[in-house]
Amino acid sequence: MIVVVCPGQGSQTPGFLEPWLATPSARALVESLSDAAGVDLVTHGTISDADTIRDTAIAQPLIVAAGIVTLDALAETDHLAKTAGIAGHSVGEFTAAAGAGILDATDAVRLVGIRGRAMADAAAIVPTGMSAVIGGEESDILAALTQLGLFPANYNGGGQLVVAGELSALASLAEEPPAGSRVIPLQVAGAFHTSYMLDAVETLREAAATVNTSDATKTLWTNKDGSIVTKGQEFRDLLVGQVSSPVRWDLCMESFATAGVTGIIELAPAGALVGLAKRGLKGIPTVAIKSPEDLPAARELIDSVA
């Protein structure tokens, strides 16, 4: 059973879309998705610098568009149809919704454009950010968060918990990390998946209500609790709510293990989720599709278990 996983914000790097755009069909797809998102994804995926693509309003549609381009490349050779399941991390759930047939690609990216701008606006109200806490006991980390007024945002599994809140509190956590842990600031511009994003939830809810959905065409897991969702409207509502709720990627990986997953393929811009899988799902083969050069390896893994 091969599962496709779709990365979230922070996975982007300058110029990462350039090799994909060498294919005319991929360039045309990205140009159409740019129109839907209201963002010049071609420019931002090729020549924009790291600070520019760190902007939430740019990063989110850029990441989802890259995932959709990768899905399209796998579909061209019928390999996507041979995969059994899909899941996305944070904004990657919109990519997963497109891959599972719940949203069409245009609607997915349009909503992400709205989501990104709304979250950027919410993040501008109070200076906030996110940090990854690696190692340590989860109970000790959660106790430290409570003391500092911080929030758990992404339970990533594999010994990683991403926390969020005001920058001063994150700095204090880094100065005195919980025993056995280290704190790494992340290149994101706000306290995502916390109550700081409640204004963005309402904006996205209004936009999502105008979008048609279909039921899932393959197994689809939700960040809410790692459970399987089949109904399109239910997953659409979960996409709205997760803006201010923690990502439970740890529970998604537990569900992968329970389902008997035998391989994981991460869509572009890949790397982060495969890294978590190597720690949390040891022994399961993985492929990170960072560029078109990685497609043959992904197809080979799919064919090996199809």
Long-range contacts (C-beta under 8 A, 24 or more apart in sequence): 1-84, 1-85, 1-259, 1-260, 1-261, 1-262, 1-263, 1-305, 2-82, 2-83, 2-84, 2-85, 2-261, 2-262, 2-263, 2-264, 2-265, 2-301, 2-302, 2-305, 2-306, 3-83, 3-84, 3-85, 3-86, 3-87, 3-219, 3-256, 3-261, 3-263, 3-264, 3-265, 4-71, 4-74, 4-80, 4-83, 4-85, 4-86, 4-87, 4-96, 4-99, 4-264, 4-265, 4-266, 4-267, 5-86, 5-87, 5-88, 5-89, 5-92, 5-264, 5-265, 5-266, 5-267, 5-273, 5-274, 5-277, 6-64, 6-67, 6-86, 6-87, 6-88, 6-89, 6-92, 6-93, 6-95, 6-96, 6-99, 6-266, 6-267, 6-273, 7-63, 7-67, 7-88, 7-89, 7-92, 7-266, 7-267, 7-269, 7-270, 7-271, 7-272, 7-273, 8-63, 8-88, 8-89, 8-90, 8-91, 8-92, 8-247, 8-272, 9-56, 9-59, 9-60, 9-63, 9-90, 9-91, 9-188, 9-192, 10-59, 10-186, 10-187, 10-188, 10-272, 11-63, 11-269, 11-270, 11-271, 11-272, 12-53, 12-59, 12-62, 12-63, 12-66, 12-269, 13-50, 13-269, 14-48, 14-49, 14-50, 14-53, 15-45, 15-46, 15-47, 16-45, 16-66, 16-268, 16-269, 16-290, 16-291, 17-41, 17-42, 17-45, 17-46, 17-62, 17-65, 17-66, 17-69, 18-45, 18-46, 19-291, 19-292, 19-293, 20-45, 20-66, 20-69, 20-70, 20-268, 20-291, 20-292, 21-45, 21-46, 22-292, 23-292, 25-72, 26-69, 26-72, 26-73, 29-68, 29-69, 29-72, 29-105, 30-65, 30-69, 32-106, 33-61, 33-65, 33-68, 33-105, 33-106, 33-109, 34-65, 36-106, 36-107, 36-109, 36-110, 36-113, 37-61, 37-65, 37-109, 37-110, 37-112, 37-113, 38-113, 39-113, 39-116, 41-65, 50-187, 54-187, 54-188, 54-189, 55-120, 55-189, 56-116, 56-119, 56-120, 56-123, 56-188, 56-189, 56-190, 56-192, 57-113, 57-116, 57-117, 57-119, 57-120, 58-116, 59-116, 59-188, 60-91, 60-112, 60-113, 60-115, 60-116, 60-119, 61-109, 61-112, 61-113, 61-116, 63-91, 63-92, 63-95, 63-269, 64-91, 64-92, 64-94, 64-95, 64-98, 64-108, 64-109, 64-112, 65-109, 66-267, 66-268, 66-269, 67-92, 67-95, 67-98, 67-99, 67-267, 67-268, 68-95, 68-98, 68-105, 68-108, 68-109, 69-268, 70-267, 70-268, 70-289, 71-95, 71-98, 71-99, 71-267, 73-292, 73-295, 74-295, 74-298, 74-299, 74-302, 77-299, 79-298, 79-299, 79-302, 79-303, 82-302, 82-303, 82-306, 83-218, 83-265, 83-302, 84-218, 84-219, 85-218, 85-219, 85-220, 85-221, 85-256, 85-259, 85-261, 86-218, 86-219, 86-220, 86-221, 87-220, 87-221, 87-222, 87-223, 87-252, 87-256, 88-223, 89-154, 89-223, 89-247, 89-249, 89-252, 89-272, 89-273, 90-154, 90-192, 90-193, 90-223, 90-242, 90-247, 91-115, 91-116, 92-267, 93-222, 93-223, 93-238, 93-239, 93-242, 94-239, 95-267, 96-220, 97-220, 97-235, 97-236, 97-239, 99-218, 100-216, 100-217, 100-218, 100-220, 100-235, 101-214, 101-215, 101-216, 101-217, 101-218, 102-213, 102-214, 102-215, 102-216, 102-220, 102-232, 102-235, 102-236, 103-211, 103-213, 103-232, 103-236, 107-211, 107-212, 110-207, 110-211, 111-204, 111-207, 111-208, 111-211, 111-239, 114-203, 114-204, 114-207, 115-200, 115-204, 115-243, 118-199, 118-200, 118-203, 118-204, 118-243, 119-190, 119-192, 119-197, 119-200, 119-243, 120-189, 120-190, 121-199, 121-200, 122-190, 122-196, 122-197, 122-198, 122-199, 122-200, 123-189, 123-190, 123-191, 123-192, 123-196, 123-197, 125-196, 125-199, 126-166, 126-196, 127-166, 127-167, 128-164, 128-165, 128-166, 128-167, 128-190, 128-191, 128-196, 129-164, 129-165, 129-167, 129-170, 129-185, 129-186, 129-188, 129-189, 129-190, 129-191, 130-154, 130-162, 130-163, 130-164, 130-170, 130-185, 130-186, 130-188, 130-190, 130-191, 130-192, 131-162, 131-163, 131-164, 131-170, 131-173, 131-174, 131-183, 131-184, 131-185, 131-186, 132-156, 132-160, 132-161, 132-162, 132-163, 132-183, 132-184, 132-186, 133-160, 133-161, 133-162, 133-163, 133-173, 133-177, 133-178, 133-181, 133-182, 133-183, 133-184, 134-159, 134-160, 134-181, 134-182, 134-183, 134-184, 135-159, 135-180, 135-181, 135-182, 136-177, 136-178, 136-179, 136-180, 136-181, 137-178, 137-179, 137-180, 140-178, 140-179, 140-180, 140-181, 141-178, 141-181, 143-178, 144-173, 144-177, 144-178, 145-173, 148-172, 148-173, 151-191, 151-194, 151-195, 151-246, 152-246, 153-191, 153-192, 153-193, 153-194, 153-246, 153-247, 154-193, 154-246, 154-247, 154-249, 155-246, 155-247, 155-248, 155-249, 155-250, 155-251, 156-247, 156-249, 156-250, 156-276, 157-249, 157-250, 157-253, 157-254, 157-276, 157-279, 157-280, 158-253, 158-275, 158-276, 158-277, 158-278, 158-279, 158-280, 159-279, 160-276, 160-279, 162-186, 162-247, 164-190, 164-191, 164-192, 164-193, 164-194, 164-196, 165-191, 165-194, 165-196, 166-191, 192-243, 193-242, 193-243, 193-244, 193-245, 193-246, 193-247, 194-244, 195-244, 196-244, 197-243, 197-244, 198-244, 200-243, 200-244, 201-240, 201-241, 201-243, 201-244, 204-239, 204-240, 204-243, 205-240, 208-236, 208-237, 208-239, 208-240, 211-236, 219-259, 221-252, 221-255, 221-256, 222-252, 223-247, 223-248, 223-249, 223-252, 224-248, 225-251, 226-250, 226-251, 226-252, 226-253, 226-254, 226-255, 227-255, 228-255, 249-273, 249-276, 250-280, 253-277, 253-280, 253-281, 256-281, 257-281, 262-305, 263-287, 263-301, 263-302, 263-304, 263-305, 265-289, 265-298, 265-301, 265-302, 270-294
